[in-house]
Amino acid sequence: MSEPSPAAGKGLFDSLKGLAATLIAIAHTRLELLSTDWEEERARLVSVLALLFVALFCLGVGVVLLAILVAVVFWDSHRLLALAGLTGLFLAGGVAALGVARHKLRTRPRLFAASLAELSRDRQHLMDRS
């Protein structure tokens, strides 16, 4: 019986070290992609929330100005035109911000889409090697 040579044992150990290094590199890359996806989703949510706050503020101011407009309807002079213009401006701004926020919520990208695509490519690459 022949004993395995020290070079063969070292080759197996080096292969295992290389495999472990490759697996760690793959896991590291995937975690970086997941964190990038998470940051993008967080930034998107912050922008949508900011737009919703702007929409609520503008709609609130518009409603207050509309109430003032109704109170001043029977008043004299051009105060009515100024209040109507401000009311229309704030209501239009609120409706526009609300529309943009709805659009952003409906067209959001799939969470972790890039990471899932990379994992799928990795799986396919490993299947092709087998």
N, C-alpha and C positions, 0 to 999 in steps of 0.2 A: 504494500500500500504506500502510496506516495502522500506525503504531507503537503498541504497547501503552502506555497511559497510565501514569504513575507510580502513580496511585491503584489501578489493576488489579494491578500488581506488589506493592504494599503489601498489598492485600487477600489475595492468594495467600500472601504471607509470614505475614500475621496468621492466616490459616486453618491453615497448617502449624504455626505456634507453638501455636495452640489445640488442634490435633489431638495434637501432641506432649505438651502439658500434660495433656490428657485421658488419653492412654495411660500417662503416668507416674503419674497419680492412680489409675488402675485397677490398675496394677502394685503401687503402694504399698499400696492397700487389700487386695489379695490376699495380699501378703506379711505384712501385719499379721494377717490371718485365719489364714494358715499358722502363724505364730509362736504365736498364741493356741491353735490346735489342738494344736501341739506341746507347749506348756506344760500343757494339760489332760491330755494323754496321759502326760506325765512325772509329773504329780501323781498320776494314777491308778496308775501303776506303783509309785510310792513307797509309796502306801497298801497296795497288794497285797503288796509285799515286807515291809512292817511287819507286816501280818497273818500272813504266812507265818512270819516270825521268832517272833511270839508263839505261833503254833500249834506250831512246833517246840520252843520252850522249854517250853510247857505239857505237850506230849506227853512230852518228855524227863524233866521233873520227875515226871510221872505214872508213867512207867515205873520211875524210881528209887524212888518211894514204893510202887509195887506190889511191887517186890523187897523193900523193907523190910517191907511188910505180910506177905508170904509168910514172911519170916524170923521175924516176931513172932507168927505165927498160933498157935504152940504156947506162947507166953509167957502169963503170967497178967495179970489186971486189965483196965482199959478202954483200954489203949493201942491195942488192935486197932480199936476204934470210931473213935478219933481218926485213926489212919492210914488207915482205910478212907474216912472222910469227906474227908480231904485228897487222897487218891488220886482219888476220884470227882470232886472239884472241879477238880483240874488236868486230868484226862482230859476232862471235859466242856468245860472252857474251850478246850482244844486242839482238840477235835472241832468246837466251835462256830466258832472262828477259821478253821479249815480249811474249813469249809462256807461261811463268808462269803467267803473268798478265792476259792474255786472259783466261787461265784456271780458275783463281780466279774469274774473272768477270762472267764466264759462270756457275760456280758451287756455286754461292753465296747462302747462306741460305735465306729463305723467311723472310722478315722483320716482326718483332713482332710475329714470329711463336710460341714461348713459351707462350707469353701473350695470344694469340688467343686460344691456346690449354687450358690454365687455365680457360679462360672465357667460353669456350665450356663445360668444365667439371663442372663449377659452374652452368651454365644454366641447364645441364643435371641433376645435383644433386637437383636443385630446382624443376625441372619438376617431378622427382621421388617422391619428398616429397608431391607434390600436389595430 
